[in-house]
């Protein structure tokens, strides 16, 4: 479980710099819609899978990552 929580934490916090950069620069032009939508869909599916197998690390990591991705999508809509 510690390994899963560590992996989930690292892959989730990896999006904080991107979100902060988009927020402060008010620019998301370098992010393609294809990547954002594909990645967000994958994260959503991982979340559903985590719920299905009742895995706390998978659920937590993908819930937070999905929230970050929603933030990026909203910024992309606003500044794109």
Secondary structure as GFF3:
##gff-version 3
##sequence-region A 1 80
A	DSSP	alpha_helix	2	13	.	.	.	ID=ss1
A	DSSP	alpha_helix	16	25	.	.	.	ID=ss2
A	DSSP	alpha_helix	33	53	.	.	.	ID=ss3
A	DSSP	alpha_helix	56	79	.	.	.	ID=ss4
###
